[in-house]
């Protein structure tokens, strides 16, 4: 991947070629967003615009054919990369991803309204079988509320996947930048990520209690969990580095994410929440010592 990063940064034409090809290929838009983010992180927004505008062309074509995901991912990754470049804070960049996720939910809900409605209808039909005797115990009002939550939750899940891809694109771009110009810098930066309480508590509230604020607010539940999950990954990386446990644990973690997502994902979220309170890696002390 470093070879690709070197090719992107070799010149304007090389960067355009990678961006356009990646954005044009099906399901490869994340790579185009990463390439554009690398150029922005290194050269700044003003210098990068003349290159990035070419990546928008295939994204606009995809949007014309009713798939807004490439253009949303590109613009979302660029917004996160710009905030990261200006502030140098992954916490603020992750918070910005939440705002982008809300925008994604609104756009995707409009673009895929019919497929979402069809899927929701199918899930409503299957609900009595899926929930077995529990569904029969629900009152008529609870059943209606459950049916109303399906579309917002599905929309939120779609938006959270796109939110996740935007963050991963910026992570890849930041890794490339460090590999080319500051070896080892990305690892130190990522391991230092810790969500302060002023950010963590609203995310937890949104994740747990958003549906109680209204049916449409249910889209916030998966969106709020994404920054917490990334913060949980940073905690694990930080602890492995602090105690010099080796890469075995990290390899096991990422294999677990792929194979046991339903278990590992909540674990990372909870770990980030607890670390925000107890500071397992001693980051506060390190800052005070510095």
NUKOLPA-607767 format. One line per 2 residues: number of its first residue (from 1); for each residue z, x, y of N, C-alpha, C. Coordinates in Angstrom, 2 decimals, decimal comma. Last residue first. Example, Ala and Ser with C-alpha at 12.3 -4.5 7.8 and 13.67 -1.06 7.14 Angstrom:
<nodes>
2 = 7,08 12,85 -2,25 7,14 13,67 -1,06 7,87 12,90 0,03; 7,80 13,19 -5,69 7,80 12,30 -4,50 7,80 13,20 -3,30;
</nodes>
This chain:
<nodes>
290 = 30,53 4,57 15,86 29,41 5,18 16,58 29,67 5,18 18,07; 32,73 3,06 15,24 32,82 4,52 15,08 31,71 5,22 15,85;
288 = 31,68 0,51 15,65 32,78 0,99 16,51 32,93 2,50 16,43; 29,76 0,44 13,66 29,33 0,34 15,06 30,43 0,86 15,99;
286 = 31,40 0,61 11,40 30,40 1,64 11,64 29,96 1,64 13,10; 32,82 -1,78 11,62 33,54 -0,51 11,74 32,57 0,64 12,06;
284 = 30,76 -3,59 11,17 31,51 -3,61 12,45 32,22 -2,29 12,68; 29,98 -3,01 8,56 29,06 -2,72 9,66 29,77 -2,71 11,01;
282 = 31,10 -3,16 5,97 31,81 -2,47 7,04 30,94 -2,13 8,23; 30,00 -4,65 3,98 29,45 -3,30 4,17 30,13 -2,53 5,29;
280 = 31,28 -7,13 4,07 31,43 -6,28 2,90 31,01 -4,83 3,15; 32,39 -9,14 6,05 31,72 -7,87 6,35 31,93 -6,86 5,21;
278 = 33,49 -11,70 6,07 34,33 -10,59 5,58 33,69 -9,21 5,76; 31,55 -13,40 7,28 32,98 -13,54 7,61 33,76 -12,27 7,27;
276 = 29,14 -12,65 6,31 29,22 -12,87 7,74 30,68 -12,97 8,20; 29,62 -12,70 3,59 29,55 -11,40 4,26 29,65 -11,54 5,77;
274 = 29,46 -15,45 3,10 30,74 -14,77 2,92 30,74 -13,42 3,64; 26,71 -15,86 3,66 27,74 -16,61 4,38 29,09 -15,88 4,31;
272 = 25,47 -14,19 1,81 25,27 -13,96 3,24 26,35 -14,65 4,07; 26,31 -15,42 -0,58 26,70 -14,03 -0,29 26,55 -13,72 1,19;
270 = 25,01 -17,88 -0,44 26,48 -17,83 -0,38 26,96 -16,43 -0,02; 22,37 -16,92 -0,69 22,78 -17,70 0,48 24,29 -17,64 0,66;
268 = 22,43 -15,73 -3,20 22,15 -14,90 -2,02 22,58 -15,62 -0,74; 22,92 -18,01 -4,80 23,87 -16,89 -4,79 23,68 -16,02 -3,55;
266 = 20,62 -19,56 -4,42 21,90 -20,02 -3,85 22,94 -18,90 -3,80; 18,81 -17,67 -5,79 18,62 -18,07 -4,39 19,94 -18,60 -3,79;
264 = 19,67 -17,51 -8,46 19,78 -16,34 -7,59 19,68 -16,74 -6,12; 19,16 -20,10 -9,55 20,50 -19,51 -9,59 20,67 -18,40 -8,56;
262 = 16,52 -20,71 -9,16 17,50 -21,75 -8,87 18,93 -21,23 -8,90; 15,19 -18,40 -10,10 15,25 -18,69 -8,66 16,36 -19,68 -8,32;
260 = 14,88 -16,68 -12,36 16,00 -17,62 -12,22 16,24 -17,96 -10,75; 12,60 -15,07 -12,17 12,86 -15,81 -13,40 13,91 -16,91 -13,23;
258 = 12,62 -14,00 -9,55 11,39 -14,56 -10,11 11,70 -15,49 -11,28; 15,23 -13,12 -9,27 14,69 -14,07 -8,29 13,46 -14,76 -8,85;
256 = 15,40 -11,28 -11,37 16,17 -12,52 -11,43 15,66 -13,57 -10,45; 13,84 -9,26 -10,35 13,40 -9,94 -11,57 14,11 -11,28 -11,70;
254 = 15,48 -8,60 -8,23 14,17 -9,19 -7,93 13,55 -9,82 -9,17; 17,79 -7,63 -9,61 17,87 -8,72 -8,65 16,52 -9,39 -8,45;
252 = 16,82 -5,48 -11,11 17,34 -6,66 -11,79 17,42 -7,87 -10,88; 16,21 -3,79 -8,98 15,14 -4,24 -9,87 15,58 -5,51 -10,61;
250 = 18,79 -3,41 -7,99 17,78 -4,05 -7,15 16,62 -4,58 -7,99; 20,02 -2,08 -10,11 20,53 -3,39 -9,68 19,52 -4,13 -8,82;
248 = 18,52 0,29 -10,24 18,57 -0,62 -11,39 19,00 -2,02 -10,97; 18,71 2,06 -8,19 17,75 0,97 -8,03 17,77 -0,02 -9,19;
246 = 22,18 2,91 -7,50 20,86 3,11 -8,07 19,99 1,87 -7,95; 24,60 2,83 -6,25 24,52 2,23 -7,59 23,17 2,42 -8,25;
244 = 25,95 3,74 -3,93 25,00 4,58 -4,67 24,86 4,12 -6,11; 27,41 2,19 -2,30 28,10 2,67 -3,50 27,19 3,49 -4,41;
242 = 25,51 1,76 -0,29 26,85 2,23 0,05 27,55 2,85 -1,14; 23,27 0,73 -1,63 23,18 2,02 -0,94 24,56 2,60 -0,66;
240 = 24,33 -1,67 -2,58 23,77 -0,70 -3,53 23,69 0,68 -2,90; 25,02 -2,87 -0,15 26,07 -2,52 -1,10 25,59 -1,49 -2,12;
238 = 22,46 -3,24 1,02 23,48 -2,43 1,69 24,57 -1,98 0,74; 21,22 -4,94 -0,81 20,65 -3,61 -0,55 21,69 -2,70 0,08;
236 = 22,95 -7,16 -0,50 22,82 -6,49 -1,80 22,27 -5,08 -1,62; 22,51 -7,77 2,21 23,85 -7,43 1,74 23,76 -6,66 0,43;
234 = 19,80 -8,44 2,21 20,24 -7,25 2,96 21,63 -6,81 2,52; 19,91 -10,81 0,74 19,19 -9,65 0,20 19,64 -8,37 0,89;
232 = 21,28 -12,38 2,64 21,90 -12,07 1,35 21,24 -10,89 0,67; 19,33 -12,58 4,60 20,57 -11,87 4,92 21,32 -11,50 3,64;
230 = 17,54 -14,16 3,18 17,16 -12,80 3,56 18,38 -11,97 3,93; 19,08 -16,52 2,99 18,66 -15,82 1,78 18,28 -14,38 2,08;
228 = 19,33 -17,25 5,65 20,53 -16,88 4,91 20,17 -16,12 3,64; 16,68 -17,93 6,32 17,33 -16,77 6,95 18,57 -16,31 6,20;
226 = 16,47 -20,22 4,42 15,62 -19,02 4,33 16,24 -17,82 5,05; 18,03 -22,44 4,98 18,46 -21,56 3,89 17,68 -20,24 3,86;
224 = 16,80 -23,93 6,90 18,00 -23,17 7,28 18,43 -22,19 6,21; 14,77 -25,14 5,38 14,43 -24,20 6,45 15,62 -23,33 6,84;
222 = 16,01 -26,96 3,64 15,40 -25,74 3,10 15,09 -24,70 4,17; 17,13 -28,70 5,82 17,92 -28,14 4,71 17,27 -26,90 4,10;
220 = 15,38 -29,82 7,63 16,11 -28,62 8,03 16,83 -27,95 6,87; 14,41 -32,18 6,69 13,51 -31,02 6,60 14,25 -29,72 6,92;
218 = 16,24 -34,10 7,32 16,37 -33,47 6,00 15,44 -32,26 5,85; 15,67 -35,43 9,60 16,38 -34,16 9,76 16,55 -33,43 8,43;
216 = 14,67 -37,85 8,77 13,72 -36,81 9,15 14,38 -35,45 9,30; 17,09 -39,29 8,35 16,20 -38,98 7,23 15,26 -37,83 7,59;
214 = 20,04 -37,97 9,91 18,87 -38,82 9,91 17,91 -38,37 8,82; 22,29 -36,53 9,52 21,91 -36,79 10,90 20,71 -37,73 11,01;
212 = 22,48 -36,02 6,86 23,37 -37,05 7,39 23,06 -37,39 8,84; 20,73 -33,87 6,46 20,32 -35,22 6,03 21,21 -36,33 6,58;
210 = 22,32 -31,67 7,54 21,17 -32,20 8,27 20,76 -33,59 7,80; 24,39 -30,45 6,19 24,65 -31,76 6,78 23,46 -32,36 7,53;
208 = 23,60 -27,98 5,06 24,45 -28,89 4,31 24,47 -30,31 4,85; 21,91 -26,68 6,88 21,56 -26,70 5,47 22,33 -27,78 4,71;
206 = 23,24 -26,95 9,32 21,93 -27,56 9,14 21,55 -27,69 7,67; 25,54 -25,42 8,75 25,66 -26,84 9,10 24,33 -27,55 8,87;
204 = 24,38 -22,92 8,33 25,10 -23,57 7,24 25,23 -25,07 7,50; 23,38 -22,47 10,91 22,47 -22,50 9,76 23,12 -23,21 8,58;
202 = 25,72 -22,45 12,49 24,73 -23,50 12,67 23,74 -23,61 11,51; 26,92 -20,06 11,26 27,53 -21,38 11,13 26,56 -22,53 11,43;
200 = 25,16 -17,85 11,93 25,39 -18,27 10,55 25,92 -19,70 10,45; 25,24 -17,43 14,66 23,98 -17,84 14,04 24,24 -18,45 12,67;
198 = 27,84 -16,79 15,13 27,21 -17,72 16,06 25,86 -18,20 15,55; 28,39 -14,80 13,25 28,89 -16,16 13,02 28,21 -17,18 13,91;
196 = 25,45 -12,78 12,61 26,73 -13,07 13,26 27,11 -14,52 13,08; 24,05 -11,47 9,73 24,01 -12,61 10,64 25,37 -12,81 11,28;
194 = 22,84 -8,27 9,41 24,01 -9,13 9,19 23,99 -10,24 10,21; 21,12 -5,44 8,43 21,00 -6,85 8,82 22,26 -7,62 8,44;
192 = 21,13 -2,91 7,48 22,06 -3,19 8,57 22,01 -4,65 9,03; 19,08 -2,78 5,70 20,45 -2,77 5,15 21,49 -3,10 6,22;
190 = 16,94 -2,64 7,50 17,14 -3,84 6,70 18,55 -3,91 6,14; 17,25 -0,06 8,63 17,23 -1,25 9,48 17,54 -2,51 8,68;
188 = 17,07 1,61 6,42 18,28 1,60 7,22 18,37 0,34 8,06; 14,44 0,97 5,59 15,57 0,76 4,71 16,88 0,69 5,48;
186 = 12,91 1,79 7,80 12,97 0,38 7,45 14,17 0,09 6,56; 13,20 4,60 7,87 13,74 3,77 8,95 13,86 2,31 8,57;
184 = 11,92 6,11 5,99 13,30 5,74 5,74 13,90 4,81 6,77; 9,73 7,51 8,39 10,12 7,39 6,98 11,62 7,12 6,82;
182 = 8,06 6,47 10,70 9,51 6,68 10,70 10,04 6,54 9,27; 5,32 6,14 10,41 5,80 6,78 11,64 7,31 7,08 11,64;
180 = 4,66 5,05 7,89 3,69 5,88 8,61 4,34 6,71 9,71; 6,89 3,64 7,07 6,30 4,61 6,15 5,36 5,56 6,88;
178 = 7,28 1,91 9,24 8,26 2,96 8,97 7,68 4,04 8,07; 5,00 0,30 8,97 5,24 1,04 10,20 6,20 2,19 9,97;
176 = 5,44 -0,82 6,41 4,27 0,03 6,67 4,51 0,90 7,90; 7,73 -2,33 7,03 7,78 -1,27 6,01 6,63 -0,29 6,19;
174 = 6,65 -4,11 8,83 7,70 -3,19 9,29 7,85 -2,03 8,31; 4,87 -5,46 7,15 4,36 -4,73 8,31 5,38 -3,72 8,81;
172 = 6,68 -6,63 5,33 5,68 -5,67 4,86 5,14 -4,83 6,01; 8,05 -8,27 7,16 8,78 -7,26 6,39 7,82 -6,18 5,89;
170 = 5,96 -9,94 7,94 6,56 -9,03 8,93 7,37 -7,93 8,24; 5,54 -11,23 5,50 4,44 -10,51 6,14 4,97 -9,52 7,16;
168 = 8,00 -12,46 5,10 7,57 -11,41 4,18 6,43 -10,58 4,76; 7,90 -14,34 7,18 8,92 -13,29 7,21 8,50 -12,14 6,30;
166 = 5,75 -15,91 6,28 5,69 -15,27 7,59 6,69 -14,11 7,66; 6,73 -16,85 3,83 5,56 -15,97 3,84 5,43 -15,24 5,17;
164 = 8,82 -18,50 4,76 9,12 -17,34 3,91 7,96 -16,35 3,91; 7,32 -20,47 6,05 8,30 -19,68 6,81 8,62 -18,39 6,06;
162 = 6,05 -21,51 3,81 5,25 -20,87 4,85 6,13 -20,00 5,74; 8,31 -22,54 2,53 7,47 -21,55 1,83 6,62 -20,79 2,84;
160 = 9,16 -24,37 4,44 10,01 -23,21 4,15 9,25 -22,14 3,39; 7,14 -26,30 4,35 7,31 -25,50 5,57 8,14 -24,25 5,30;
158 = 7,62 -27,34 1,79 6,33 -26,73 2,12 6,45 -25,82 3,33; 10,24 -28,31 2,21 9,98 -27,27 1,21 8,66 -26,56 1,46;
156 = 9,79 -30,26 4,17 10,63 -29,11 4,47 10,42 -27,98 3,49; 8,26 -32,05 2,66 7,68 -31,41 3,84 8,47 -30,16 4,22;
154 = 10,19 -32,83 0,80 8,96 -32,16 0,35 8,29 -31,42 1,50; 12,01 -34,04 2,57 12,42 -32,87 1,78 11,20 -32,11 1,28;
152 = 10,48 -36,18 3,67 11,02 -35,10 4,52 11,42 -33,85 3,74; 9,90 -37,59 1,16 8,84 -36,99 1,97 9,38 -35,93 2,93;
150 = 12,54 -38,33 0,24 11,62 -37,53 -0,57 10,56 -36,85 0,29; 14,16 -40,03 1,66 14,38 -38,60 1,82 13,30 -37,75 1,16;
148 = 13,55 -42,61 0,89 13,13 -42,17 2,21 13,27 -40,68 2,43; 14,75 -42,72 -1,62 13,29 -42,79 -1,53 12,79 -42,30 -0,18;
146 = 17,42 -42,65 -0,79 16,88 -41,59 -1,64 15,36 -41,56 -1,58; 17,57 -45,06 0,60 17,79 -43,80 1,32 17,22 -42,63 0,52;
144 = 17,14 -46,87 -1,48 16,20 -46,82 -0,36 16,34 -45,51 0,42; 19,41 -46,29 -3,00 18,08 -46,09 -3,57 17,02 -45,99 -2,48;
142 = 21,43 -47,13 -1,28 21,34 -45,71 -1,65 19,96 -45,38 -2,24; 20,93 -49,89 -1,22 20,82 -49,10 0,01 20,67 -47,61 -0,29;
140 = 21,46 -50,59 -3,84 20,10 -50,78 -3,32 19,89 -49,95 -2,05; 23,50 -48,01 -5,37 23,29 -49,31 -4,74 21,86 -49,39 -4,21;
138 = 23,37 -46,36 -8,54 23,18 -46,35 -7,09 23,00 -47,78 -6,57; 23,34 -46,55 -11,24 24,63 -46,73 -10,59 24,52 -46,77 -9,07;
136 = 20,80 -45,90 -12,00 21,19 -47,30 -12,13 22,52 -47,58 -11,42; 20,82 -43,14 -11,71 20,00 -43,93 -10,79 20,42 -45,39 -10,83;
134 = 22,40 -42,28 -13,84 22,90 -42,12 -12,47 22,13 -43,00 -11,50; 21,00 -42,50 -16,21 21,95 -43,56 -15,87 22,48 -43,47 -14,46;
132 = 18,22 -40,66 -15,03 18,83 -41,38 -16,16 19,80 -42,46 -15,65; 16,72 -39,27 -13,29 18,15 -39,35 -13,00 18,93 -40,12 -14,05;
130 = 14,19 -39,56 -14,43 14,70 -38,22 -14,12 16,21 -38,23 -13,93; 13,82 -42,31 -14,65 13,84 -41,50 -15,87 14,48 -40,13 -15,60;
128 = 13,92 -43,16 -11,94 14,83 -43,75 -12,93 14,93 -42,92 -14,22; 11,80 -41,46 -10,76 13,23 -41,27 -10,47 14,16 -41,91 -11,50;
126 = 9,15 -41,99 -11,05 9,79 -41,20 -12,10 11,29 -41,09 -11,93; 8,56 -43,34 -8,72 8,33 -44,02 -10,00 9,08 -43,33 -11,14;
124 = 9,09 -41,38 -6,86 9,89 -42,62 -6,84 9,75 -43,38 -8,15; 7,07 -39,58 -7,52 8,47 -39,21 -7,76 9,39 -40,43 -7,75;
122 = 4,86 -41,07 -6,63 4,98 -40,71 -8,04 6,42 -40,33 -8,40; 5,40 -41,21 -3,91 5,32 -42,45 -4,69 5,47 -42,18 -6,18;
120 = 5,25 -38,50 -3,26 6,51 -39,21 -3,10 6,53 -40,50 -3,91; 2,53 -38,04 -3,71 3,53 -37,36 -4,54 4,88 -38,05 -4,46;
118 = 1,46 -39,67 -1,70 1,12 -39,92 -3,10 2,14 -39,27 -4,04; 2,52 -38,45 0,59 2,85 -39,85 0,30 2,57 -40,18 -1,17;
116 = 1,31 -35,94 0,40 2,77 -36,05 0,34 3,20 -37,47 0,00; -1,44 -36,60 0,69 -0,93 -36,02 -0,57 0,59 -36,13 -0,70;
114 = -1,25 -37,75 3,41 -1,66 -38,54 2,25 -1,22 -37,92 0,93; -0,33 -35,57 5,04 0,39 -36,84 4,98 0,03 -37,63 3,73;
112 = -0,97 -32,96 5,71 -0,93 -33,35 4,29 -0,19 -34,67 4,09; -0,85 -32,82 8,49 -2,07 -32,39 7,79 -2,12 -32,89 6,35;
110 = 1,73 -33,71 9,14 0,56 -34,43 9,64 -0,70 -34,10 8,84; 3,29 -31,86 7,82 3,51 -33,27 7,57 2,34 -34,11 8,03;
108 = 2,42 -29,52 9,00 2,08 -29,77 7,60 2,27 -31,23 7,24; 3,52 -29,86 11,61 2,08 -29,68 11,40 1,67 -30,02 9,97;
106 = 6,29 -30,10 11,08 5,59 -31,14 11,83 4,08 -31,06 11,59; 6,79 -27,73 9,73 7,04 -29,01 9,06 6,29 -30,14 9,77;
104 = 6,21 -25,83 11,69 5,39 -25,90 10,49 5,55 -27,25 9,80; 8,36 -26,32 13,44 6,98 -26,57 13,88 6,04 -26,70 12,69;
102 = 10,41 -25,48 11,76 10,40 -26,86 12,24 9,00 -27,25 12,72; 9,69 -22,78 11,49 9,68 -23,66 10,33 9,68 -25,12 10,72;
100 = 10,13 -21,79 14,05 8,76 -21,87 13,55 8,67 -22,82 12,36; 12,91 -21,91 13,99 12,17 -22,73 14,96 10,71 -22,87 14,55;
98 = 13,30 -20,01 11,96 13,76 -21,38 11,77 13,03 -22,32 12,73; 12,38 -17,66 13,07 11,63 -18,23 11,94 12,05 -19,67 11,66;
96 = 14,34 -17,08 14,90 13,06 -17,57 15,40 12,24 -18,20 14,28; 16,21 -16,08 13,12 16,51 -17,32 13,83 15,23 -17,93 14,39;
94 = 14,91 -13,73 12,42 15,12 -14,76 11,40 15,45 -16,11 12,04; 15,06 -12,39 14,88 13,75 -12,68 14,29 13,87 -13,78 13,24;
92 = 17,79 -12,10 15,18 17,05 -12,95 16,13 15,68 -13,31 15,59; 18,21 -10,35 13,00 18,93 -11,63 13,09 18,21 -12,59 14,03;
90 = 16,75 -8,10 13,60 16,27 -8,95 12,52 16,98 -10,31 12,55; 16,04 -6,81 16,69 17,07 -7,50 15,93 16,44 -8,39 14,86;
88 = 14,43 -5,77 18,65 14,91 -4,86 17,63 15,95 -5,47 16,71; 13,23 -7,23 20,69 14,69 -7,23 20,58 15,24 -6,18 19,62;
86 = 10,47 -6,65 20,49 11,12 -6,72 21,80 12,63 -6,55 21,68; 9,91 -6,67 17,74 9,55 -5,51 18,54 10,32 -5,49 19,86;
84 = 10,81 -9,22 17,02 11,42 -8,05 16,42 11,13 -6,80 17,24; 9,04 -10,77 18,49 10,48 -10,86 18,78 11,20 -9,64 18,21;
82 = 6,65 -10,03 17,21 6,83 -9,77 18,64 8,31 -9,80 19,01; 7,09 -10,96 14,62 6,90 -9,52 14,86 7,12 -9,17 16,33;
80 = 7,18 -13,72 15,08 8,37 -13,03 14,55 8,28 -11,54 14,83; 4,54 -14,11 15,98 5,67 -14,47 16,84 6,94 -13,75 16,39;
78 = 3,08 -13,27 13,75 2,94 -12,55 15,02 4,10 -12,86 15,96; 3,81 -15,23 11,91 4,16 -13,83 11,66 4,08 -13,02 12,94;
76 = 2,67 -17,51 13,19 4,10 -17,42 12,94 4,55 -15,99 12,72; -0,06 -16,94 13,17 0,63 -17,08 14,46 2,15 -16,96 14,28;
74 = -0,44 -16,82 10,34 -0,81 -15,71 11,23 -0,04 -15,78 12,54; 0,45 -19,32 9,46 1,09 -18,10 8,97 0,80 -16,91 9,88;
72 = -1,34 -21,00 10,79 0,09 -21,12 11,06 0,83 -19,85 10,62; -3,75 -20,21 9,66 -3,55 -20,00 11,09 -2,07 -20,11 11,47;
70 = -3,27 -20,88 6,88 -3,59 -19,51 7,33 -3,33 -19,27 8,81; -2,61 -23,75 6,97 -1,63 -22,73 6,58 -2,01 -21,32 7,03;
68 = -4,32 -25,85 7,43 -3,81 -25,14 8,60 -2,88 -23,97 8,25; -6,98 -27,08 6,12 -5,91 -26,21 5,61 -5,37 -25,37 6,77;
66 = -9,27 -28,54 6,86 -8,01 -29,23 6,56 -6,97 -28,36 5,86; -11,35 -27,02 7,78 -11,48 -27,64 6,46 -10,12 -28,14 5,94;
64 = -10,32 -25,98 10,09 -11,39 -26,97 10,21 -11,59 -27,72 8,89; -8,65 -24,06 9,04 -8,05 -25,24 9,67 -9,08 -26,36 9,82;
62 = -10,56 -22,19 8,21 -9,71 -22,85 7,21 -9,09 -24,12 7,79; -11,48 -21,49 10,77 -12,40 -22,12 9,81 -11,61 -22,84 8,72;
60 = -9,24 -20,25 11,81 -9,71 -21,49 12,43 -10,66 -22,23 11,50; -9,21 -18,01 10,16 -8,09 -18,96 10,11 -8,48 -20,30 10,72;
58 = -11,50 -16,60 10,92 -11,47 -17,26 9,60 -10,33 -18,26 9,46; -10,49 -16,08 13,69 -11,75 -16,76 13,39 -11,77 -17,38 11,99;
56 = -8,20 -14,57 13,90 -8,09 -16,01 14,12 -9,36 -16,76 13,69; -8,95 -11,98 13,69 -8,31 -12,57 12,52 -8,19 -14,08 12,66;
54 = -9,82 -11,50 16,26 -10,82 -11,58 15,20 -10,22 -12,21 13,93; -7,48 -11,27 17,70 -8,32 -12,44 17,95 -9,38 -12,61 16,87;
52 = -6,43 -8,78 17,09 -5,89 -9,96 16,42 -6,79 -11,18 16,59; -7,72 -7,06 18,85 -7,95 -6,94 17,41 -7,56 -8,23 16,69;
50 = -6,88 -7,75 21,34 -8,32 -7,59 21,15 -8,69 -7,45 19,68; -4,06 -7,69 21,05 -4,78 -8,96 21,17 -6,27 -8,84 20,88;
48 = -2,82 -5,23 21,11 -3,21 -5,77 19,81 -4,08 -7,03 19,91; -2,13 -4,70 23,71 -3,13 -3,84 23,09 -3,65 -4,43 21,79;
46 = -0,20 -6,81 24,05 -1,38 -6,70 24,91 -2,48 -5,86 24,27; 1,81 -6,33 22,06 1,00 -7,54 22,06 -0,28 -7,37 22,87;
44 = 1,98 -3,08 20,44 2,37 -4,08 21,41 1,38 -5,22 21,48; 1,49 -1,21 18,48 0,78 -1,08 19,75 1,22 -2,08 20,82;
42 = 3,19 -1,79 16,28 2,92 -0,41 16,69 2,38 -0,31 18,11; 3,32 -4,54 16,05 4,56 -3,76 16,06 4,33 -2,35 16,60;
40 = 0,57 -5,19 15,96 1,41 -5,64 17,08 2,69 -4,80 17,18; -0,21 -4,02 13,54 -0,86 -3,61 14,79 0,00 -3,98 15,99;
38 = 1,46 -5,49 11,81 1,57 -4,03 11,90 0,97 -3,52 13,21; 0,49 -8,07 12,12 1,85 -7,76 12,57 2,06 -6,26 12,71;
36 = -2,00 -7,84 10,91 -1,94 -8,14 12,34 -0,56 -7,81 12,91; -1,12 -7,36 8,28 -1,94 -6,36 8,98 -1,89 -6,58 10,49;
34 = 0,21 -9,76 7,74 0,95 -8,49 7,71 0,19 -7,41 8,47; -1,88 -11,58 7,87 -0,78 -11,71 8,83 0,04 -10,43 8,89;
32 = -3,37 -10,68 5,69 -3,95 -10,61 7,03 -2,88 -10,72 8,10; -1,52 -11,35 3,72 -1,88 -9,95 3,91 -2,52 -9,74 5,28;
30 = -1,47 -14,11 3,90 -0,23 -13,37 4,16 -0,50 -11,89 4,41; -3,94 -14,95 3,03 -3,71 -14,94 4,47 -2,43 -14,18 4,84;
28 = -4,76 -15,30 0,52 -4,49 -13,92 0,91 -4,17 -13,81 2,40; -5,66 -17,81 -0,28 -4,27 -17,44 -0,56 -3,95 -15,97 -0,28;
26 = -9,07 -16,90 -0,19 -8,06 -17,92 -0,50 -6,72 -17,30 -0,87; -10,13 -14,78 2,51 -9,95 -14,99 1,08 -8,87 -16,04 0,82;
24 = -9,91 -14,55 5,27 -11,00 -15,36 4,73 -10,81 -15,67 3,25; -7,82 -12,85 5,77 -7,69 -14,23 6,23 -8,77 -15,13 5,64;
22 = -8,88 -10,51 4,64 -7,67 -11,11 4,07 -7,52 -12,57 4,50; -11,11 -10,05 6,31 -11,30 -10,26 4,87 -10,08 -10,96 4,26;
20 = -9,85 -9,76 8,83 -10,84 -10,81 8,62 -11,02 -11,10 7,13; -8,12 -7,52 8,41 -7,62 -8,83 8,84 -8,59 -9,95 8,50;
18 = -9,89 -5,45 7,67 -8,82 -5,88 6,76 -8,34 -7,28 7,12; -11,57 -5,33 9,96 -12,13 -5,57 8,63 -11,06 -6,10 7,69;
16 = -9,77 -4,69 12,04 -10,49 -5,97 12,06 -11,02 -6,31 10,68; -9,00 -2,11 11,29 -8,01 -3,18 11,35 -8,67 -4,55 11,31;
14 = -11,46 -0,76 11,57 -10,81 -0,84 10,26 -9,78 -1,97 10,23; -11,90 -1,01 14,33 -12,82 -1,64 13,39 -12,19 -1,78 12,01;
12 = -9,78 0,52 15,44 -9,91 -0,91 15,73 -10,78 -1,61 14,69; -8,22 2,80 13,07 -9,05 2,43 14,21 -9,21 0,93 14,33;
10 = -6,16 3,33 11,34 -7,13 4,39 11,62 -7,98 4,07 12,84; -4,51 1,36 10,55 -4,16 2,03 11,80 -5,14 3,15 12,16;
8 = -5,66 0,61 8,11 -5,55 -0,36 9,19 -5,35 0,34 10,53; -5,32 2,94 6,59 -6,67 2,48 6,90 -6,64 1,51 8,09;
6 = -2,55 3,00 6,35 -3,23 4,10 7,04 -4,63 3,69 7,46; -2,21 0,67 4,82 -1,64 0,75 6,16 -2,31 1,85 6,98;
4 = -3,48 1,46 2,45 -4,02 0,34 3,21 -3,50 0,37 4,65; -1,74 3,48 1,68 -3,14 3,82 1,95 -3,78 2,72 2,78;
2 = 0,56 2,08 1,15 0,55 2,97 2,31 -0,88 3,34 2,69; 0,00 0,82 -1,21 0,00 0,00 0,00 0,00 0,86 1,27;
</nodes>
